[in-house]
Amino acid sequence: MLSISIVIYALDRDLLSKTIQSIAVAADNLPPDWTIDQLSLIDNGDNGIDIDYLIKDFADLSLVIEYIPTDHNLGYGRAHNIAISRSTAKYHLILNPDVIISPLSLYNGLQYFEKNEDAVALSPSAVDGTDNIQYLAKEYPSLLILLLRALDFKALNNRFQKLLNEYAKIEMVQKYVPAEVDIISGCFMLCRSGTLQTIGGFDNRFFLYFEDFALSIELQKFGKVIYLPDMKIVHFGGNSSKKGIRHIGLFISSMVKFFNTYGWKLY
């Protein structure tokens, strides 16, 4: 029924353990014939995770864990593509190792898919580690919006607050009902496996950043990408604008590739 892939780079074992435990709890809330067929951990950071350690820790969770080490950092999307290409399940969950999913998230997401054949991908409602709302579903980005978010100057944010709110779909999130969206976050993307495989998974040209934007657009060619608030997660991830110069360079490079491929929008 469902396969899951998690790409690991800078490993936080405690948080990864909590992520896997939350998957197991969510799996327990599925009907008997809605099984998690495979949980793939793709190690992009040469962490040398001991698969025996994982099996011992999670043996009682009834999860089949596959550990896939890579010989170098393949990039986020390309690493996920290893598991996507191997999946024989009906659905596939692309998940970050810093995400805790709620007990009913998988049930609610899979049930929505079973009832809505026109949906190809689902995005959850999310909060961070201190219960602040995260806005994971977004409109197609503009250069101005991305610049405002990167700079994060209060005066500029106030000047363009309406645009920023529209981009982050704040009004939609406040309504708390399913809605079709343009872009969803790669930290949690529940997708139809067949559609993922048809488009070849993530675009390998994106090493880091905007790979989820591109995937969202490619998925929309085959159906609807939906924000589903009944799927709930806690996401402990950081903000790219707060990271070092290398990450900023990767962000700009990926942004240019994205706009060159799908069209520039200035504001």
C-alpha positions as CSV (number, residue, x, y, z in Angstrom):
1,M,0.0,0.0,0.0
2,L,2.6,2.6,1.1
3,S,6.4,3.0,0.9
4,I,8.3,5.7,2.6
5,S,11.7,7.2,1.9
6,I,13.8,9.3,4.3
7,V,17.1,10.9,3.2
8,I,19.7,11.5,5.9
9,Y,22.7,13.8,5.8
10,A,23.6,15.3,9.2
11,L,22.2,12.6,11.4
12,D,20.3,13.3,14.6
13,R,19.7,9.8,15.9
14,D,17.3,10.8,18.6
15,L,15.1,12.8,16.2
16,L,15.3,10.1,13.6
17,S,14.1,7.5,16.2
18,K,11.2,9.8,17.1
19,T,10.3,10.1,13.4
20,I,10.3,6.3,12.9
21,Q,8.4,5.8,16.1
22,S,5.7,8.2,14.9
23,I,5.5,6.3,11.6
24,A,5.0,3.1,13.5
25,V,2.2,4.6,15.6
26,A,0.5,6.0,12.5
27,A,0.8,2.5,10.9
28,D,-1.0,1.0,13.8
29,N,-4.0,3.2,13.0
30,L,-4.3,1.9,9.4
31,P,-6.7,-0.9,8.4
32,P,-5.1,-4.4,8.3
33,D,-4.8,-4.3,4.4
34,W,-3.3,-0.8,4.4
35,T,0.3,-1.8,5.1
36,I,3.6,0.1,5.0
37,D,5.6,-2.1,2.7
38,Q,9.0,-0.5,3.0
39,L,10.8,2.3,4.9
40,S,14.0,3.2,3.1
41,L,16.7,5.3,4.8
42,I,19.1,6.7,2.2
43,D,22.3,7.9,3.9
44,N,23.7,10.8,1.9
45,G,26.2,11.8,4.7
46,D,28.3,8.7,5.2
47,N,26.9,8.3,8.7
48,G,27.6,4.6,8.8
49,I,24.3,3.8,10.4
50,D,24.3,0.3,11.8
51,I,21.3,-1.5,10.2
52,D,21.5,-4.1,13.0
53,Y,21.1,-1.3,15.5
54,L,18.0,0.0,13.7
55,I,16.5,-3.5,13.4
56,K,17.1,-4.1,17.1
57,D,15.6,-0.7,18.1
58,F,12.5,-1.0,15.9
59,A,11.9,-4.7,15.7
60,D,8.8,-4.4,17.7
61,L,7.4,-1.7,15.4
62,S,6.7,-4.2,12.6
63,L,8.4,-1.9,10.0
64,V,10.6,-3.3,7.2
65,I,13.6,-0.9,7.2
66,E,16.0,-0.8,4.3
67,Y,19.2,1.1,4.8
68,I,20.8,2.5,1.6
69,P,24.3,4.1,2.0
70,T,25.6,6.2,-0.9
71,D,29.2,6.6,-1.7
72,H,28.9,10.4,-1.8
73,N,26.2,13.1,-1.3
74,L,23.8,12.6,-4.3
75,G,21.6,15.6,-3.4
76,Y,18.2,15.5,-1.8
77,G,16.0,14.6,-4.8
78,R,18.4,12.1,-6.4
79,A,18.7,10.2,-3.2
80,H,14.9,9.9,-2.8
81,N,14.7,8.8,-6.4
82,I,16.5,5.5,-5.4
83,A,13.6,4.5,-3.2
84,I,11.0,6.0,-5.6
85,S,12.2,3.9,-8.5
86,R,12.2,0.7,-6.4
87,S,8.7,1.2,-4.9
88,T,6.0,-1.3,-5.7
89,A,3.5,0.2,-3.4
90,K,0.4,2.2,-4.5
91,Y,1.5,5.3,-2.6
92,H,4.8,6.8,-1.6
93,L,5.7,9.2,1.2
94,I,8.7,11.5,0.8
95,L,9.6,12.4,4.3
96,N,12.3,14.3,6.2
97,P,14.1,12.8,9.2
98,D,13.1,15.9,11.3
99,V,9.3,15.3,10.9
100,I,7.0,13.8,13.5
101,I,3.7,12.7,12.0
102,S,0.5,12.5,14.0
103,P,-1.2,9.1,14.7
104,L,-4.0,9.6,12.1
105,S,-2.0,11.4,9.4
106,L,-1.4,8.4,7.2
107,Y,-4.9,7.1,7.6
108,N,-6.4,10.5,6.7
109,G,-4.1,10.9,3.7
110,L,-4.6,7.4,2.2
111,Q,-8.3,7.6,2.8
112,Y,-8.4,10.9,0.9
113,F,-6.5,9.3,-2.0
114,E,-8.8,6.3,-2.1
115,K,-11.9,8.6,-2.4
116,N,-10.3,11.2,-4.7
117,E,-8.8,9.6,-7.8
118,D,-7.9,13.0,-9.3
119,A,-5.5,13.8,-6.5
120,V,-1.8,12.9,-7.1
121,A,0.0,14.5,-4.1
122,L,-1.0,15.7,-0.6
123,S,0.6,18.2,1.8
124,P,-0.1,18.3,5.6
125,S,-0.8,21.0,8.1
126,A,2.3,21.7,10.1
127,V,3.8,23.3,13.2
128,D,7.4,23.7,14.3
129,G,8.9,22.5,17.6
130,T,7.3,25.4,19.5
131,D,3.8,25.0,18.0
132,N,4.2,27.9,15.5
133,I,2.3,27.3,12.3
134,Q,4.4,26.4,9.2
135,Y,3.0,27.2,5.8
136,L,4.2,24.4,3.6
137,A,1.7,24.8,0.7
138,K,2.4,27.9,-1.5
139,E,1.6,29.7,-4.6
140,Y,4.0,29.8,-7.6
141,P,6.8,32.0,-6.4
142,S,8.0,35.3,-7.7
143,L,11.5,36.8,-7.6
144,L,10.2,39.6,-5.3
145,I,8.7,37.1,-2.8
146,L,11.8,35.0,-2.6
147,L,13.9,38.1,-2.1
148,L,11.6,39.4,0.6
149,R,11.7,36.1,2.4
150,A,15.5,35.8,2.1
151,L,16.1,39.3,3.5
152,D,13.4,39.1,6.1
153,F,13.4,42.9,6.9
154,K,10.5,43.9,9.0
155,A,9.8,47.2,7.1
156,L,9.8,45.4,3.8
157,N,7.7,42.6,5.1
158,N,5.1,45.1,6.3
159,R,5.1,46.9,3.0
160,F,4.5,43.7,1.0
161,Q,2.5,41.8,3.7
162,K,-0.4,41.0,1.4
163,L,1.8,39.5,-1.2
164,L,3.6,37.4,1.4
165,N,0.4,36.2,2.9
166,E,-1.0,35.2,-0.5
167,Y,2.2,33.3,-1.3
168,A,2.1,31.4,2.0
169,K,-1.6,30.6,1.6
170,I,-2.3,32.0,5.1
171,E,-6.0,32.6,4.5
172,M,-6.3,29.0,3.1
173,V,-4.6,27.5,6.1
174,Q,-6.9,29.5,8.5
175,K,-10.0,28.0,6.8
176,Y,-8.7,24.5,7.6
177,V,-10.3,22.7,4.6
178,P,-8.7,20.8,1.7
179,A,-7.6,23.0,-1.2
180,E,-5.7,22.7,-4.4
181,V,-2.3,24.4,-4.3
182,D,0.6,25.0,-6.6
183,I,3.7,24.1,-4.5
184,I,4.1,21.7,-1.6
185,S,7.1,21.2,0.7
186,G,9.5,18.2,0.3
187,C,9.6,17.6,4.0
188,F,6.3,15.6,3.6
189,M,4.9,14.8,0.2
190,L,2.4,11.9,0.1
191,C,2.1,10.9,-3.6
192,R,0.8,8.3,-5.9
193,S,3.8,6.1,-6.7
194,G,2.8,5.5,-10.3
195,T,2.7,9.2,-11.0
196,L,6.1,9.7,-9.3
197,Q,7.6,7.0,-11.4
198,T,6.0,8.3,-14.6
199,I,7.7,11.7,-14.2
200,G,10.9,10.1,-13.1
201,G,10.8,11.4,-9.5
202,F,12.7,14.5,-8.6
203,D,14.6,16.4,-11.3
204,N,18.3,15.4,-10.9
205,R,19.4,18.9,-11.9
206,F,18.5,20.2,-8.5
207,F,21.1,19.2,-5.9
208,L,19.3,21.1,-3.1
209,Y,16.4,23.6,-2.9
210,F,13.5,24.0,-5.4
211,E,13.4,20.3,-6.2
212,D,10.1,20.1,-4.4
213,F,8.8,23.1,-6.3
214,A,9.7,21.4,-9.6
215,L,8.2,18.1,-8.5
216,S,5.0,19.8,-7.5
217,I,4.6,21.4,-10.9
218,E,5.4,18.1,-12.7
219,L,2.9,16.2,-10.6
220,Q,0.2,18.8,-11.5
221,K,0.4,17.6,-15.1
222,F,-1.3,14.4,-14.0
223,G,-3.7,15.6,-11.3
224,K,-4.4,17.8,-8.3
225,V,-1.9,18.7,-5.6
226,I,-3.9,19.1,-2.4
227,Y,-3.3,20.7,1.0
228,L,-5.0,18.3,3.4
229,P,-5.1,19.8,6.9
230,D,-6.3,16.6,8.5
231,M,-2.8,15.3,8.0
232,K,-0.8,16.8,10.8
233,I,3.0,17.0,11.4
234,V,5.6,18.6,13.5
235,H,8.5,19.8,11.4
236,F,11.7,20.8,13.1
237,G,13.5,21.9,9.9
238,G,15.4,25.2,9.5
239,N,15.2,28.1,7.1
240,S,17.6,28.3,4.2
241,S,18.0,32.0,4.6
242,K,19.6,31.4,8.0
243,K,22.3,29.1,6.7
244,G,25.8,29.6,5.5
245,I,27.2,31.0,2.2
246,R,27.4,27.6,0.5
247,H,23.7,27.0,1.1
248,I,22.8,30.5,-0.1
249,G,24.8,29.8,-3.3
250,L,22.9,26.5,-3.8
251,F,19.6,28.3,-3.2
252,I,20.4,30.9,-5.9
253,S,21.6,28.4,-8.4
254,S,18.5,26.2,-7.9
255,M,16.2,29.2,-8.1
256,V,17.7,30.2,-11.5
257,K,17.2,26.6,-12.8
258,F,13.7,26.6,-11.6
259,F,12.7,29.9,-13.1
260,N,14.5,29.1,-16.4
261,T,12.5,25.9,-16.6
262,Y,9.0,27.0,-15.5
263,G,9.0,30.7,-16.2
264,W,10.2,33.8,-14.4
265,K,7.7,35.8,-12.3
266,L,9.1,39.1,-11.1
267,Y,6.4,40.0,-8.5
